[in-house]
Amino acid sequence: MNRQVDTSTKDKILRAAIRVFAQKGRHGTRMDEVAQEAGINKAMVYYYFSNKDNLFFEILTTIFTEMYQNSLHRISEDISTGKNHADIISNSIRYSFESYNKNPHYTRIMIDAISSGMDEIPKALEAVYDSSQLSPTSYIIKTIQDGIDKKIFRAVDPINTMISITGMTFIYFLSRNIIKFFGMKIDDEDEFLDNRIKSVIDLIMNGMLMRQ
């Protein structure tokens, strides 16, 4: 059926759904709760999204689009303004931490998607990815490889290094609620997060830079 889309209503539903899914999780969320949060009739939620799985997929696509575009803009700007290889990679790590930290709803939903088997994540990324241009990840991999070619970095594996960066960035947010069980007490989370960013940058860069 051909449906006319009121983008403002659809966006209102998506924003409400992000809040509800982040709080109650994918399996705990009901469509009527999304409708109530959005302040509209439940029939309108079904009109735009048909079912909860479609709504969840659309949420993931929205999250990845926003994070992808923001990261791509910032990395592209660093490259175009002549930042050096180490700064480009260090800044990309910082951008990732900042993005996850500033969007806790997004982070919770991504964790939910991972715990559900990740079936939608590749499809959502595929829907977002523009094959006509490099992705943020591709930019970093190319920067690492260029640094290797120019003898700035050791002959590391760029793809495995990128996977390590992603894991070291996301693991804190994945384990944030249970970190006390690791015997760690965090009195000032902002300070801890700043130190965490510095620690990851230090580990990655010292593992990559050529020894003098």
N, C-alpha and C positions, 0 to 999 in steps of 0.2 A: 504494500500500500504506500502511495506517495504522500508523505507528510510534510506540511509546511512547518518550518522550524522557527520559533521565536527565540532567537539567540539569548535574549536577556532572561527569559524564563528558564531556558535550558541551563544557562550559567548559574542561575540562582539555585536550581536543583543540585547541580554539581558541587557548588560551594557548601551547601547544606549537607550533602552526602559525604563530603570529605570530613566534615566535623563529626558526623555520626559514626562513620566507619572507623575513624581514628579512635573514637571513644569506646565503641562496642565491638569492633572487629567485624570481619566479613560475615562470619556465621552468626554473630549475635545481633546484627542489624536487620531491622524489618523495613520494608518499603514505606509503611505508614509512618514510621518514625522519621524517615527522610522527608516525607511530605509535611509532617508537622513542623520539623525544623525549618523547612523552606517557607512555611506559611501558605501552602497551596493544597489543593485537593489531591488525594492519592492517585486518582485516575490520570492526572497530568504527568505524574512520575512514570506511570506505565506507558503513557502515550509517547513519551520521548525515549524511554529506555527498555520497554517491554518486560524486562525481568531484572533481578538483582545481579546476575552474572554480567549482563550487558552494562549495567550501571557501574559495577566494579571495574570492568575493563576500561570504560570511558574515564573513570577517575585516574587509573594508572596512566592512561595516555595523556591526560591533562597534566598530571604531576611531572611525567618525563618531559613533556613539551616545555614546560616552564623551566625546569632545571637544566635541560639541554640547551635551550636558547640563552639562558643567563650565563652558563658556563662557557658556551661557544663565544659569546660576545666578549667576555672578560679575557679568555685565552687569546682570541684573535687580536684584541687590543694590545695585549702584552707583546705579541709577535710583531704587530705593525709598528709599535713604538720602539722597537729595537732592543727589548729586554734580552739579556743573555740566557743561555740554555738553562743554567741552574736556577735563575730567577723565574723563568717560565714554569718550570716543573714545581719549584717550591710554592709559587703563587697558586698553581692549580690545586695543590694539596690543601692550601689554606682556603681556597674558594669552596672546595668540597665540604670541608668541616663547617664553614660558615653557612652553607646552603642547608645542610642537614640540621644544624642547630637552630637556624631561624625558622625552619618549617617542620616543627615537631609532628604535626598531623601527617605530613607527607612521609616522614620517616617511619611512623607507626604503621601506615598503610603498606609501605614497601616491605617492612618486616613481616606483616601479615601475609603479603603475597608470597614472600620467600617460604614462610612456614607452611603455606598451602600447597607447595610443590612447584611454584614458580612457572606454571604453565602459561600464564598470561603475560609474564614479564617480557620474554622474547618477542611475542606478538605485539605488545604495546610499543616496545622499542623500534620494531620494524615499521609500525605505523607512524612513528615520530621521525625516524631517520630519513633525511633527505639525501638520496644517493648522488646528487649532483655536487655535494660539498662534503668536506671532511667533518667528522664528528669530533667533539672535544677529546675523546679518547685517542682518535687517530692523530690529532695534532700532537698530543703528548708522545705517542709512540714514534712519530716522525721526528720530533725534537730530540728524543733519546737517541734514535739512530743517527741523526745528523751530528749529535755530540760525540758519538762513538767514532764516526767517520773523521771528525776533526780532532780526534785524540783529546777531547775534553773529558769524556767518560771512558771508563773501562769497557771491555767487550762483553757487556751484560746482554742478557736476552731482553729486548725491549718489551715484548708482549708479556713475559713472565713478570718483569718489573712493574708493568702497568697493573697487572692482576694483584701484585703485592701492595701497591699503593692503594688500590680500591679496597682491599681487605683491611689494611691497617687503618684506613679512614672510617670505614663503616662499622667495624667491630665494636667500637666504643658505644655507638648508638644502639647497636644490637644487644649489648650486654649492660646498658646503662642502669636498668632497674634491678639487676642482680649483682652489681659490681661489689657491693658490701660483702657478699659471700666469698669474694676473693681475698678477704682480709684487708680491704682498702676502705679508709674513711675519708670522705671528701667534704671538707668544711666549706670551701668556696669553689663552686662548680665552674664559674667563669675563669678563675685562675687555673684550675686543673685543666680545663679545656685548652687554654692558651699554652700551657706547658705540654699538653698532649700533642698539639699541632707542631710545636718546636721539636719535640722528641721524634715524631714521625719524619719531619723534614730532615732532621739531623741523621737519622738512620738511613734514609733513602739516599741522601746526597753523599754521605760518607761511604756508602756502599758503591756508589757509581763513579765519583770523581777520580780522575787519574792521580796517582801519588806523585808528588814532586820529587 
